[in-house]
Amino acid sequence: MATFPDFDPQYSATKRSQPNLRITQFGDGYQQRTTFGLNQDPKVWALTFNVKDSDADTIETFLENEAKNGTSFDWSPPDESTSYKWICRSFNREMFESDRSRITASFEQVFEP
C-alpha cells in the first residue's frame, strides 16, 4: 500500500460528505430514510497543492501510477492524524509561474482491507 507523498494542501481544501441513504416515499407524503451499507458516508476532498515544479512532478507521478495500477493509497486529511484509503480519479496541473505549479485533485475515500 502506497502512502501519498508528504505535501500539505492549501487551506482552501474542501471536504464533501454524501451519506448513502435509501428513501422510501409513501403516497401520503411520509418518507422513511435509512442509511445503506457498512461504510455509508465516504468523504471526498477537493485539494490544491501549490508547490515547486519538482514537487509537482513527484505528486503527478504518484497519482498517475496509482491510477494506472488501480490501487488506493493512504493519506491523512488536514488536521487529522489518522490515515484512510483514497483513490484519485481526477487531477490537474497548472504551471502558473517559473518553477511553481498548482495541482488540484479530488481524493475519494474507499473502504478496503
C-alpha positions as CSV (number, residue, x, y, z in Angstrom):
1,M,0.0,0.0,0.0
2,A,1.5,3.3,-1.1
3,T,1.4,6.5,1.0
4,F,0.8,9.9,-0.6
5,P,4.0,12.0,-0.5
6,D,4.3,14.3,2.4
7,F,2.9,17.5,0.9
8,D,0.3,19.6,2.7
9,P,-2.6,21.0,0.6
10,Q,-3.6,24.7,0.8
11,Y,-6.2,25.5,3.4
12,S,-8.8,26.1,0.7
13,A,-9.3,22.3,0.9
14,T,-13.0,21.2,0.8
15,K,-14.5,18.1,2.3
16,R,-17.7,16.8,0.9
17,S,-20.0,14.2,2.6
18,Q,-22.9,12.5,0.9
19,P,-24.3,9.7,3.1
20,N,-25.7,6.8,1.2
21,L,-29.4,7.0,2.1
22,R,-32.3,4.9,0.8
23,I,-35.5,6.9,0.9
24,T,-38.9,5.4,0.5
25,Q,-41.7,7.9,-0.4
26,F,-45.2,7.0,0.6
27,G,-48.4,8.3,-1.0
28,D,-49.4,10.4,1.9
29,G,-46.1,12.4,1.7
30,Y,-44.4,10.4,4.5
31,Q,-40.8,9.4,3.9
32,Q,-38.8,6.7,5.5
33,R,-35.0,7.1,5.4
34,T,-32.2,4.7,6.3
35,T,-28.5,4.5,5.7
36,F,-27.3,1.8,3.3
37,G,-24.2,-0.4,3.8
38,L,-21.5,-0.5,6.4
39,N,-19.5,2.5,5.1
40,Q,-22.3,4.8,4.3
41,D,-20.6,8.1,4.4
42,P,-17.5,8.2,2.3
43,K,-15.7,11.6,2.1
44,V,-14.4,13.4,-1.0
45,W,-11.7,16.0,-0.6
46,A,-11.1,18.8,-3.2
47,L,-7.4,19.7,-2.7
48,T,-4.9,22.2,-4.1
49,F,-1.2,21.9,-3.8
50,N,1.0,25.0,-4.7
51,V,4.5,23.5,-5.0
52,K,7.8,23.7,-6.8
53,D,7.8,22.0,-10.2
54,S,10.0,19.2,-8.9
55,D,7.4,18.5,-6.1
56,A,4.6,18.7,-8.6
57,D,6.4,16.1,-10.7
58,T,6.5,13.8,-7.6
59,I,2.8,14.3,-6.9
60,E,1.8,13.9,-10.5
61,T,3.9,10.7,-11.0
62,F,2.5,9.2,-7.8
63,L,-1.1,9.9,-8.8
64,E,-0.6,8.6,-12.3
65,N,1.0,5.4,-11.1
66,E,-1.8,4.7,-8.6
67,A,-4.4,5.3,-11.3
68,K,-2.7,3.0,-13.8
69,N,-2.4,0.3,-11.2
70,G,-5.9,0.7,-10.0
71,T,-4.7,0.8,-6.4
72,S,-5.7,3.0,-3.4
73,F,-3.2,4.9,-1.3
74,D,-3.0,6.1,2.3
75,W,-3.5,9.8,3.1
76,S,-4.3,11.8,6.3
77,P,-6.8,14.7,5.8
78,P,-5.8,18.1,7.1
79,D,-5.7,18.4,10.9
80,E,-6.2,14.6,11.3
81,S,-3.6,12.1,12.5
82,T,-5.4,9.0,11.2
83,S,-4.8,7.9,7.6
84,Y,-7.5,6.5,5.4
85,K,-7.6,4.8,2.0
86,W,-8.2,7.0,-1.1
87,I,-8.3,7.0,-4.9
88,C,-7.8,9.9,-7.2
89,R,-9.7,9.7,-10.5
90,S,-9.1,13.3,-11.5
91,F,-6.3,15.9,-11.1
92,N,-5.0,18.9,-13.0
93,R,-1.6,20.6,-13.1
94,E,-1.3,24.3,-13.8
95,M,2.2,25.9,-14.2
96,F,1.4,29.4,-13.0
97,E,4.9,30.9,-12.7
98,S,8.5,30.0,-13.1
99,D,9.3,26.8,-11.2
100,R,5.9,26.8,-9.5
101,S,2.9,24.5,-10.2
102,R,-0.6,24.2,-8.8
103,I,-2.1,20.7,-8.7
104,T,-5.8,20.4,-8.0
105,A,-7.0,16.9,-7.1
106,S,-10.1,15.1,-5.9
107,F,-9.4,12.3,-3.3
108,E,-12.3,9.9,-2.9
109,Q,-12.4,7.7,0.2
110,V,-12.6,3.9,-0.4
111,F,-13.1,1.1,2.1
112,E,-10.9,-2.0,1.7
113,P,-8.7,-4.1,3.9
